[in-house]
């Protein structure tokens, strides 16, 4: 099974032994591939040695995320939105813009060892195409800090509306990747420690990267620019898993992917029709 564009490796209990980090296990006596049926409780949070963001429950947002630059003037709430639960609704109030430019970016951050990969889904409303100024971003930093890999949705009178990435030299680079308006968009940052580089991905498409020499990803940020002129909300979600095989839908597995029943899950595997 996979999370958008990369495979998840889980824990397989075979003959009383735990085998870690396998996509599947082949029984050499029968030529059959043995499929994982029961998923451990931390299944959704183990991805190729990386750590997924915990669901944006109110408890998670209140206790594990802290102010970055300035706490969002419109608040931070866990809500249902866009067909999903545990969505972080982050608000900006234009009339409360800070006079210090640094604090005109309002956000929250979490500090942890996130391994080598972090990602989040951002809902992009079509109205952002016509807004005077938009700068809503998924930021991160490596540890020890050498750079700040950033993916943002931007728009202003001087630039095209769309996703941009930060390269540390030229500044923001227009990605050219299609935006899913009035829908969710997956923003991902992966740290390649061998090549000392952080790679960007937007909706499963490569979007370049930035030099990063740290050992792991140590901070993630949800950041929002206050232009002093308008109020708006940004909606964030940690992402939804996609099943890869029919077996992924069995034994209650369909629930982990956000389907309402096993049949919907299997139909997605067979046809790609997503009824979530």
N, C-alpha and C positions, 0 to 999 in steps of 0.2 A: 504494500500500500504506500501511498505517497502523500506528502503535504505540498499540494500545488505542483512543485517541480523537482522535488528530491525525494528519495526513498527513505522510509522510516525502517530502522532495524530494531527489532524488539528482543524479548527474552523468550526462548523456546524451551519448554520442559520436555526433554527426551530421555526416557528410561531413567528418570530420577536425577538426571544431570541437567544443569543450567548452562546453555550455550549462549554466549553474549555476542551480539553484533552480526547475526546471520539473517539474510533475506529469506532463506528457506534451507531445509536440510534434506538431503537425498538419502533414502534408504537403499543402500547398494545391494541388498538382498532381494529387493522386489522392483527396482527401477522406478518406484513411486516417490514423488516429492511430498514430504510431510508438511502439512500446513498448520500454522498456529491457530488454535481454536479459542483459547482463553487468554485474554490480554491482561497483563499486570496493571495494578492501579496507576502506575506512573507511565503507562504506555504512551500517552499523548505528549509527554514531556521529554522523551529521549529521541534525539535525531542526530545520527552520525556523530556522537560525542558532543553534541551541542545541547543547549537548554532552550526550550520554547518559553515564551512569555506565559506567565500564569494568567488564567481568565480574569478579565477586568470586573471582578465583583466589587461591591462597595467596600468590603473589608480590605481587599487587595489594594485598591486605590488609596484608601485612607491611611493604611498602615505601612505599605511598602514603597509607595511613590512619594516623592517630596518635591517642593517647589524648585523650579529651575528659572533663574533670572527673576521672574515675577510669577506668583501664583495666578492662574487664569481668573480674570475679573468676573467671568460668567459662571464660575464654578466647575466642579468635576463630579459627575454622577455616573453611576452604573445603571443603564437603561436597556430596554428592548428596542431595537431599531433595525430596519432593513432586513427583516426576517431572521434576526439573530438575537440571542440573549447575551448578557454580560458585555454590553457595548459601552465603552467610555465616551460619554458626551461631555465635551470640553467647550466652554463658552468664553467669548470675548465681547466686552462691552466698550464700544468706541469712545463714549463720553468719559470713560475712566482711564484713558491712555496715560501712561507715565510720561513725564517730560524728558526723562533720561533715555536716550535711544537704546541703550543696552537692555533696559527693562521694558521696552516696547514689544519685546518677544516674551510671550507669556507661555509657561509650560510646566511640565512635570517630568521627573526623571526617576529612574531606578538604578541602583548600584548593586552589582552582583557579578559573579563569574558566569557569563553567558556562553562560554565555550567559543565556538568558531562561527556560529550562525545565529542571526536574529532576524525576525520578520514580523510584519504587522499588516493588517488590512485597513485601508482608509477609504471611507465612502466619499465620493466626489460628486456634489450636486452640480447639475448643469448650470445653475445660476452663477457659479464661480467663473464661468467663461466670460461673463459680462461685468463682473465686479471690477471696481477701479484698481484695487490692490488686494492680492491674495498671496500669502506665504505661509503654508501649513506644511510642517516637515517632520520626518522621522530621522532623528539624529542618533549618533552613537559615538563612542570613543573606544580605542583599544586600551590595554593595560599591560605595561606602563603606557601612559598616553603619548602617542607620537602624532596622531592625527584625529580628525573628527569626520568620519564618513557620514554623509548626509544625502537624503533623498527628499525633495520637496515638490509640492504642487505650487506653482507660481503664476501670477498674472499681474500685469500693470500696463500702462499706456506705452511703455518702452519695450516690452517683450511680448512674446506669444504665450498664450495660456497653455500650460502643460506641466509635465514632470521634468525636473532638473536635478542634476547631481553635482556634488561638490568635488572638485579635483585637487584642491589645495594650491594650485598655481594660477590657472586662468580664472578661478572662481566657479560660478555656477555654469554648467554646461547643459544646454537643452538636449533632452534625451531623444526626442522624436518618436517616442513610443506612444501608441494610441492610449488615450484615457478612456476608461469605462465610466461614462457619465451616468449619474443617478444609479450608481452601482458600486460594488466594492473593488478595490485595486490592491494588489499585493505588492508590498515594498520589502525587499530583502537585502541584507548585507552579510556577506560571507568573508571571513578572514582566512587568507592563505598565508600561513606562517612560513612556509618554505620559500615563497617568492616575495614575502614581506609586502603584501598587497591585499587590500580589501575590495572585493568585487561587489558591484551593484546588480540587482535584478528587479525589474518592474514588470508585473504581470507575466512572470516566467521568461521574460526576454532580457538578454544581457544588456547592461547599461553602463559599461565601463567600470572605472574604479579609482582608487586613490592609494598612494603608498602608505603603508601602515606596518610598523615594526614591532608592535606589541605581541604578547604571548596569547592573549585572548581578548574577547570583547568584554569590557568592564562596566560600561554605562549605556543606557538607552534613554532617549528623550522623546517626548511628544510636544512639539513646539508650534506656536501660533503667533503670527504678527498682528498687533493692534495698530491699525492705521489712523485711529482717532475719529473715524467718520462713520463707521457702521458696526452693528452688532451681528455676530454669527456664531454658529456652533460647528464643531468638527466632531465626527464620529469615528472611533477607532475600535478594532476588534483583533483578537490574536490570530484569527484565521480558522478555517474549517478544513478538516481532512477530506481527501478524496479516496474512495476505495479503488483498489487496482484489480482485484479478482472477486469472483462470486463468494469465495470462502471468507473474504474480509467482511461480508455482510452477515455471515452466519453467527449463531450463538449470541445474538444480541449485539453483534458488532456494528450493525446499522446505526445504533444510537450514537456512537462516537462520531459518526460522520454527519450528524444533523438531519437524518432522514426520519420520516414519521413512521415508517415500517420497513420490514425486510424487503418487500417487493419493490419499493421505490429504489432502494439501494442496488438491488440486482439489475433493475432496468437501467440505472446509470452506468453500471459496468458494461452492460450489453450494448447500449445504444448511445450513451453520452447524454441522454436526456436528464436534466437536473431539475427535480421537482421540489427541492428544499425551499 
